[in-house]
Amino acid sequence: MTVINDSAVVAELTELYLKYEKALCTNDIETLDNLFWDAPEVVRFGVTEKPVRER
């Protein structure tokens, strides 16, 4: 059975969200880099950028 709003998961995600939000607001690039999975499959883009698929 799937558990919705598991308190441990909610706490972990809330902590990560707050860490991410603080890094965004303070331009903490090192923390932002550490929060993203380091793999070629990961795509990051800003709100003003247009995602382009490589062919």
C-alpha positions as a Markdown table, in Angstrom:
| # | Residue | x | y | z |
|---|---|---|---|---|
| 1 | Met | 0.0 | 0.0 | 0.0 |
| 2 | Thr | 1.3 | 3.4 | -0.9 |
| 3 | Val | 1.7 | 5.8 | 2.0 |
| 4 | Ile | 0.7 | 9.4 | 1.3 |
| 5 | Asn | 2.4 | 12.2 | 3.2 |
| 6 | Asp | 4.8 | 9.9 | 5.1 |
| 7 | Ser | 6.2 | 12.2 | 7.8 |
| 8 | Ala | 9.8 | 11.2 | 7.3 |
| 9 | Val | 9.6 | 11.9 | 3.6 |
| 10 | Val | 7.8 | 15.2 | 4.1 |
| 11 | Ala | 10.5 | 16.2 | 6.6 |
| 12 | Glu | 13.3 | 15.3 | 4.3 |
| 13 | Leu | 11.8 | 17.1 | 1.3 |
| 14 | Thr | 11.0 | 20.1 | 3.3 |
| 15 | Glu | 14.6 | 20.3 | 4.5 |
| 16 | Leu | 15.9 | 20.0 | 1.0 |
| 17 | Tyr | 13.5 | 22.6 | -0.3 |
| 18 | Leu | 14.5 | 25.1 | 2.3 |
| 19 | Lys | 18.2 | 24.4 | 1.6 |
| 20 | Tyr | 17.5 | 24.9 | -2.2 |
| 21 | Glu | 15.5 | 28.1 | -1.7 |
| 22 | Lys | 18.1 | 29.6 | 0.5 |
| 23 | Ala | 20.9 | 28.7 | -2.0 |
| 24 | Leu | 18.8 | 30.3 | -4.8 |
| 25 | Cys | 18.2 | 33.5 | -2.8 |
| 26 | Thr | 21.8 | 33.9 | -1.7 |
| 27 | Asn | 23.4 | 32.8 | -5.0 |
| 28 | Asp | 25.2 | 29.9 | -3.3 |
| 29 | Ile | 26.3 | 28.1 | -6.5 |
| 30 | Glu | 28.3 | 25.4 | -4.6 |
| 31 | Thr | 25.2 | 24.3 | -2.7 |
| 32 | Leu | 23.0 | 24.4 | -5.8 |
| 33 | Asp | 25.6 | 22.3 | -7.7 |
| 34 | Asn | 25.6 | 19.8 | -4.8 |
| 35 | Leu | 21.8 | 19.5 | -4.8 |
| 36 | Phe | 21.6 | 18.3 | -8.4 |
| 37 | Trp | 22.4 | 14.8 | -9.6 |
| 38 | Asp | 25.8 | 14.9 | -11.4 |
| 39 | Ala | 25.0 | 13.0 | -14.6 |
| 40 | Pro | 24.7 | 13.7 | -18.3 |
| 41 | Glu | 21.0 | 12.9 | -18.2 |
| 42 | Val | 20.3 | 15.9 | -15.9 |
| 43 | Val | 19.3 | 19.1 | -17.6 |
| 44 | Arg | 19.2 | 22.4 | -15.8 |
| 45 | Phe | 18.0 | 25.7 | -17.3 |
| 46 | Gly | 16.8 | 29.0 | -16.0 |
| 47 | Val | 13.4 | 30.7 | -16.3 |
| 48 | Thr | 14.5 | 32.8 | -19.2 |
| 49 | Glu | 16.2 | 30.0 | -21.2 |
| 50 | Lys | 14.6 | 27.9 | -23.8 |
| 51 | Pro | 15.3 | 24.2 | -23.5 |
| 52 | Val | 16.6 | 22.7 | -26.7 |
| 53 | Arg | 16.8 | 19.0 | -27.4 |
| 54 | Glu | 20.1 | 17.8 | -28.9 |
| 55 | Arg | 19.8 | 15.6 | -31.9 |
